[in-house]
């Protein structure tokens, strides 16, 4: 990317992240695309040839990049419908926010709440996990296990025919056909996604849209993390990455249930997003423990919590998934162009030493939203 183009991307990035513009202005204006030319950065390119361009490129390279966590907060805050007359502005001070988080943590830990809202372990999960990790088990046997659950079979075929996973124009109409087309490595992510697909709570009010937005973000993040982890560490690590991402999303949806029942705890959309960020991972741990998942899945839930990569490919894949998912939803909302989203994702991955075919991943994500 040339210096002017990079400066435009950074300017657009700062406009969104600097004060959560997307989340804060959603109620006041219809989202529109922000094109690089609108930032005015090209008008400020100083004459002077290579020296000026190099200085501008160096400044852009040193500019802070948003984190996936920050962008995700913006996405979730924008999915909360504020009450009339209530803006999306941050009005909760640190002390009040700490009290809100403590109250939420206390309520989430109560056995009564978990008995009502903790998702039940899918009945076939243990058998399928063993089958997927057993090199002696063939695809026909896996398809036979899936066929025991009509709802799971239908969900698997739906996902296999979705734009992200579809590998041919004609629809896949049977489990054996899906297995034959996708192969074992292709069946793994589709099957796990189908197994963990939650029944999203419906309802009106400020949280009516939030569960669907959370799960769409979760699905995209899991797909990206799976792809990156497979390329770096193989199919086994890809399965761990996918499970960790999906469990984190399930945890967030349980937290939404708590907030629905205790709406006074989160007085504004930004606080809702902060509570989700704080409490989703602990709740995901509770789900993993209740489901008696292997320790490596539970350990993976902690990998993306900090922002320092520390050379951990799994942590990098999970954080890249979160970043990519937020960028996709920002682009779909019209806040950024796909070109801007790709430029930021490339810059972030480059700076954090996350390797993979980012162009191909982004193209696939953009096509899957059509």
C-alpha positions as CSV (number, residue, x, y, z in Angstrom):
1,X,0.0,0.0,0.0
2,X,1.3,3.5,-0.8
3,X,1.8,6.1,1.9
4,X,-1.3,8.1,1.1
5,X,-3.5,5.0,1.1
6,X,-2.0,3.8,4.4
7,X,-2.5,7.2,6.0
8,X,-6.2,7.2,4.9
9,X,-6.7,3.8,6.5
10,X,-5.2,4.9,9.8
11,X,-7.3,8.1,9.7
12,X,-10.4,6.1,9.2
13,X,-9.4,3.7,11.9
14,X,-8.8,6.4,14.4
15,X,-12.2,7.9,13.6
16,X,-13.9,4.7,14.5
17,X,-11.8,3.6,17.5
18,X,-10.8,6.9,19.1
19,X,-14.1,7.4,20.8
20,X,-16.2,4.4,19.7
21,X,-17.8,6.5,16.9
22,X,-19.7,3.7,15.4
23,X,-21.3,2.8,18.7
24,X,-21.9,6.3,19.8
25,X,-23.4,7.8,16.7
26,X,-25.6,4.9,15.6
27,X,-28.7,6.3,17.0
28,X,-28.1,9.7,15.5
29,X,-27.3,8.9,11.9
30,X,-27.7,6.2,9.3
31,X,-24.4,4.3,8.8
32,X,-22.6,5.2,5.6
33,X,-19.4,4.1,4.0
34,X,-16.3,6.1,4.9
35,X,-14.0,6.2,1.9
36,X,-10.3,7.0,2.2
37,X,-10.6,10.2,0.1
38,X,-13.1,11.6,2.7
39,X,-10.4,11.6,5.4
40,X,-8.5,14.4,3.7
41,X,-5.2,12.8,4.4
42,X,-4.1,13.0,0.8
43,X,-4.4,16.7,0.9
44,X,-1.9,16.9,3.7
45,X,0.9,14.9,2.0
46,X,3.7,17.3,2.1
47,X,5.8,17.9,-1.0
48,X,9.3,16.8,-0.9
49,X,9.5,13.5,-2.6
50,X,10.7,10.3,-1.0
51,X,11.7,11.8,2.3
52,X,8.2,13.1,3.1
53,X,6.6,9.9,2.0
54,X,9.0,7.8,4.1
55,X,8.2,10.0,7.1
56,X,4.5,9.6,6.6
57,X,4.8,5.8,6.1
58,X,6.9,5.6,9.3
59,X,4.3,7.5,11.3
60,X,1.5,5.3,10.0
61,X,3.5,2.2,10.9
62,X,4.0,3.5,14.4
63,X,0.3,4.5,14.9
64,X,-1.6,2.4,17.5
65,X,-3.9,-0.2,16.0
66,X,-7.2,-1.1,17.6
67,X,-7.6,-4.4,19.3
68,X,-10.2,-7.0,18.4
69,X,-11.6,-6.5,21.9
70,X,-12.1,-2.8,21.4
71,X,-13.8,-3.3,18.0
72,X,-16.0,-6.1,19.4
73,X,-17.1,-3.8,22.2
74,X,-18.2,-1.3,19.5
75,X,-20.1,-4.0,17.6
76,X,-21.9,-5.3,20.6
77,X,-22.8,-1.8,22.0
78,X,-24.3,-0.9,18.6
79,X,-26.5,-4.0,18.8
80,X,-28.1,-2.8,22.1
81,X,-31.2,-0.7,21.5
82,X,-31.1,2.2,24.0
83,X,-34.3,3.4,25.5
84,X,-35.8,6.6,24.1
85,X,-33.8,9.6,25.3
86,X,-30.9,7.4,26.4
87,X,-27.8,7.9,24.4
88,X,-25.0,5.4,23.9
89,X,-22.5,7.7,25.7
90,X,-20.3,6.2,28.4
91,X,-21.8,7.4,31.7
92,X,-20.6,4.8,34.1
93,X,-17.5,5.7,36.0
94,X,-14.9,3.2,37.0
95,X,-16.3,2.6,40.5
96,X,-19.8,2.1,39.3
97,X,-18.6,-0.2,36.6
98,X,-16.6,-2.3,39.1
99,X,-19.7,-2.7,41.2
100,X,-21.8,-3.7,38.1
101,X,-19.2,-6.4,37.2
102,X,-19.1,-7.7,40.8
103,X,-22.9,-7.9,40.9
104,X,-23.0,-9.7,37.5
105,X,-20.2,-12.2,38.6
106,X,-22.1,-13.0,41.7
107,X,-25.4,-13.6,39.9
108,X,-23.7,-15.7,37.2
109,X,-22.1,-17.9,39.8
110,X,-25.4,-18.9,41.4
111,X,-26.5,-22.5,40.9
112,X,-30.1,-21.3,40.4
113,X,-29.1,-19.1,37.4
114,X,-26.9,-21.7,35.9
115,X,-29.6,-24.4,36.2
116,X,-31.9,-22.2,34.1
117,X,-29.5,-20.8,31.5
118,X,-26.3,-22.9,31.2
119,X,-26.6,-24.7,27.8
120,X,-26.8,-28.4,28.0
121,X,-24.0,-30.5,26.6
122,X,-25.0,-31.8,23.1
123,X,-25.9,-35.5,23.6
124,X,-23.6,-36.7,20.8
125,X,-20.6,-34.5,21.7
126,X,-18.5,-37.1,23.6
127,X,-18.9,-39.7,20.9
128,X,-18.3,-37.3,18.0
129,X,-15.2,-35.8,19.7
130,X,-13.8,-39.3,20.1
131,X,-14.6,-40.2,16.5
132,X,-13.1,-37.0,15.1
133,X,-9.8,-37.7,17.0
134,X,-9.6,-41.4,16.2
135,X,-7.7,-42.0,12.9
136,X,-9.3,-45.5,12.6
137,X,-12.8,-44.0,12.3
138,X,-13.9,-43.3,8.8
139,X,-16.2,-40.6,7.4
140,X,-19.0,-43.0,6.9
141,X,-19.0,-43.9,10.6
142,X,-19.0,-40.2,11.5
143,X,-21.9,-39.6,9.2
144,X,-23.8,-42.5,10.8
145,X,-23.3,-41.0,14.3
146,X,-24.6,-37.6,13.1
147,X,-27.6,-39.3,11.4
148,X,-28.8,-40.5,14.8
149,X,-29.9,-36.9,15.6
150,X,-32.2,-35.4,13.0
151,X,-31.9,-31.9,14.3
152,X,-28.1,-32.1,14.2
153,X,-28.2,-33.6,10.7
154,X,-30.3,-30.7,9.4
155,X,-28.1,-28.1,11.1
156,X,-25.0,-29.7,9.6
157,X,-26.4,-29.7,6.1
158,X,-27.5,-26.1,6.6
159,X,-24.0,-25.0,7.5
160,X,-22.4,-27.1,4.8
161,X,-24.6,-25.3,2.3
162,X,-23.9,-21.9,3.7
163,X,-21.8,-19.5,1.5
164,X,-18.7,-19.8,3.7
165,X,-18.5,-23.6,3.5
166,X,-20.1,-24.4,0.2
167,X,-17.6,-25.9,-2.3
168,X,-20.0,-26.5,-5.2
169,X,-22.9,-24.7,-6.8
170,X,-25.5,-27.5,-6.3
171,X,-26.8,-28.1,-2.8
172,X,-25.5,-30.9,-0.6
173,X,-28.6,-32.9,0.4
174,X,-27.3,-35.9,2.3
175,X,-24.8,-36.6,5.1
176,X,-22.7,-39.1,3.1
177,X,-22.5,-36.6,0.2
178,X,-21.4,-33.9,2.6
179,X,-18.7,-36.2,4.1
180,X,-17.5,-37.2,0.7
181,X,-17.2,-33.6,-0.5
182,X,-15.7,-32.0,2.6
183,X,-13.4,-34.8,3.7
184,X,-12.4,-35.3,7.4
185,X,-10.7,-31.9,7.8
186,X,-13.6,-30.2,6.1
187,X,-16.2,-32.1,8.2
188,X,-14.6,-31.2,11.5
189,X,-15.4,-27.5,11.6
190,X,-18.8,-27.9,10.1
191,X,-19.8,-30.6,12.5
192,X,-18.5,-28.7,15.6
193,X,-20.3,-25.6,14.4
194,X,-23.5,-27.6,14.0
195,X,-23.1,-29.2,17.4
196,X,-22.6,-26.0,19.3
197,X,-25.2,-23.9,17.5
198,X,-27.3,-22.5,20.3
199,X,-31.0,-21.9,20.4
200,X,-30.8,-18.1,20.4
201,X,-33.1,-16.4,22.9
202,X,-35.8,-14.3,21.3
203,X,-37.5,-11.3,22.6
204,X,-37.9,-7.6,22.3
205,X,-36.5,-4.8,24.3
206,X,-32.9,-3.4,24.3
207,X,-31.3,-6.9,24.0
208,X,-33.6,-8.2,21.2
209,X,-30.9,-8.2,18.5
210,X,-27.8,-8.8,20.7
211,X,-27.7,-12.6,20.8
212,X,-27.8,-12.9,17.0
213,X,-25.1,-10.3,16.6
214,X,-23.0,-12.1,19.2
215,X,-23.4,-15.5,17.5
216,X,-22.6,-14.1,14.1
217,X,-19.4,-12.5,15.5
218,X,-18.7,-15.8,17.2
219,X,-19.2,-17.9,14.0
220,X,-16.9,-15.7,12.0
221,X,-14.2,-15.5,14.7
222,X,-14.3,-19.3,15.0
223,X,-14.0,-19.8,11.2
224,X,-11.0,-17.5,11.0
225,X,-9.3,-19.0,14.0
226,X,-9.8,-22.5,12.7
227,X,-8.4,-21.6,9.3
228,X,-5.3,-19.9,10.8
229,X,-4.7,-22.6,13.4
230,X,-5.0,-25.4,10.8
231,X,-2.4,-23.7,8.6
232,X,0.1,-23.3,11.4
233,X,-0.5,-26.3,13.7
234,X,-2.7,-28.8,11.9
235,X,-6.2,-30.1,12.3
236,X,-6.0,-30.9,16.0
237,X,-5.1,-27.4,17.0
238,X,-7.7,-26.1,14.6
239,X,-10.4,-28.0,16.5
240,X,-9.1,-26.5,19.8
241,X,-9.3,-23.0,18.3
242,X,-12.8,-23.5,17.0
243,X,-14.1,-24.9,20.3
244,X,-12.5,-22.1,22.3
245,X,-14.1,-19.4,20.0
246,X,-17.5,-21.1,20.1
247,X,-17.5,-21.6,23.8
248,X,-16.6,-17.9,24.3
249,X,-19.7,-17.0,22.3
250,X,-21.9,-19.3,24.2
251,X,-20.7,-17.7,27.4
252,X,-21.5,-14.3,26.1
253,X,-25.1,-15.3,25.2
254,X,-25.6,-16.6,28.8
255,X,-24.4,-13.2,30.1
256,X,-27.1,-11.6,27.9
257,X,-29.7,-13.7,29.6
258,X,-28.5,-12.4,33.0
259,X,-28.7,-8.8,31.7
260,X,-32.2,-9.3,30.4
261,X,-33.3,-10.5,33.8
262,X,-31.5,-7.6,35.5
263,X,-31.6,-4.7,33.1
264,X,-30.8,-2.2,35.8
265,X,-27.2,-3.6,36.0
266,X,-26.2,-2.2,32.7
267,X,-27.6,1.3,32.2
268,X,-26.2,2.0,28.8
269,X,-25.0,0.0,25.7
270,X,-21.4,0.7,26.2
271,X,-21.6,-0.8,29.8
272,X,-23.4,-3.8,28.3
273,X,-20.5,-4.4,25.9
274,X,-17.9,-4.0,28.7
275,X,-19.8,-6.5,30.9
276,X,-19.9,-9.0,28.1
277,X,-16.2,-8.7,27.5
278,X,-15.5,-9.1,31.2
279,X,-17.8,-12.0,31.9
280,X,-18.0,-14.1,28.7
281,X,-14.8,-16.0,29.3
282,X,-15.6,-17.0,32.9
283,X,-19.0,-18.2,31.9
284,X,-17.4,-20.1,29.0
285,X,-15.1,-21.9,31.5
286,X,-18.2,-22.9,33.5
287,X,-19.8,-24.4,30.3
288,X,-16.6,-26.3,29.5
289,X,-16.5,-27.7,33.1
290,X,-20.2,-28.6,33.0
291,X,-19.6,-30.4,29.7
292,X,-16.5,-32.2,31.1
293,X,-14.4,-31.1,28.1
294,X,-10.7,-32.0,28.0
295,X,-8.4,-29.6,29.8
296,X,-6.8,-28.3,26.5
297,X,-10.2,-26.8,25.4
298,X,-10.6,-25.0,28.7
299,X,-7.0,-23.8,28.7
300,X,-7.5,-22.3,25.2
301,X,-10.2,-20.0,26.6
302,X,-7.5,-18.0,28.4
303,X,-5.3,-17.7,25.3
304,X,-6.9,-14.6,23.8
305,X,-7.5,-12.7,27.0
306,X,-4.4,-10.6,27.0
307,X,-3.2,-8.7,24.0
308,X,0.5,-9.7,24.1
309,X,1.0,-12.5,21.6
310,X,4.0,-14.1,23.4
311,X,4.6,-16.2,20.4
312,X,1.5,-18.4,20.9
313,X,0.0,-19.3,17.6
314,X,-3.3,-20.4,19.1
315,X,-3.6,-17.1,20.9
316,X,-2.8,-15.3,17.7
317,X,-5.3,-17.2,15.7
318,X,-8.1,-16.6,18.3
319,X,-7.3,-12.8,18.5
320,X,-7.1,-12.6,14.7
321,X,-10.5,-14.2,14.6
322,X,-12.0,-11.7,16.9
323,X,-10.5,-8.8,15.0
324,X,-11.6,-10.2,11.6
325,X,-15.2,-10.8,12.9
326,X,-15.5,-7.3,14.2
327,X,-14.2,-5.8,10.9
328,X,-16.5,-7.9,8.8
329,X,-19.5,-6.7,10.8
330,X,-18.3,-3.1,10.6
331,X,-18.0,-3.4,6.8
332,X,-21.5,-5.0,6.5
333,X,-22.9,-2.1,8.5
334,X,-21.4,0.3,6.0
335,X,-18.9,1.9,8.3
336,X,-15.9,0.9,6.3
337,X,-15.3,-0.4,2.8
338,X,-14.0,-4.0,2.4
339,X,-10.7,-2.5,1.2
340,X,-10.3,-0.6,4.4
341,X,-11.2,-3.6,6.5
342,X,-8.7,-5.8,4.7
343,X,-5.9,-3.1,5.1
344,X,-6.4,-2.9,8.8
345,X,-6.6,-6.7,9.2
346,X,-3.4,-7.1,7.2
347,X,-1.6,-4.4,9.3
348,X,-2.7,-5.9,12.6
349,X,-1.7,-9.4,11.6
350,X,1.7,-8.1,10.3
351,X,2.4,-6.3,13.5
352,X,1.3,-9.2,15.7
353,X,3.2,-11.8,13.6
354,X,0.1,-13.7,12.7
355,X,0.7,-15.6,9.5
356,X,-1.7,-16.9,7.0
357,X,-3.3,-16.1,3.6
358,X,-5.2,-13.0,4.9
359,X,-6.3,-12.0,1.5
360,X,-8.0,-15.4,0.9
361,X,-9.6,-15.4,4.3
362,X,-11.0,-11.9,3.8
363,X,-12.3,-12.6,0.4
364,X,-14.1,-15.7,1.7
365,X,-15.6,-13.7,4.5
366,X,-16.8,-11.0,2.2
367,X,-18.3,-13.5,-0.2
368,X,-20.1,-15.4,2.6
369,X,-22.1,-12.3,3.5
370,X,-23.7,-12.0,0.1
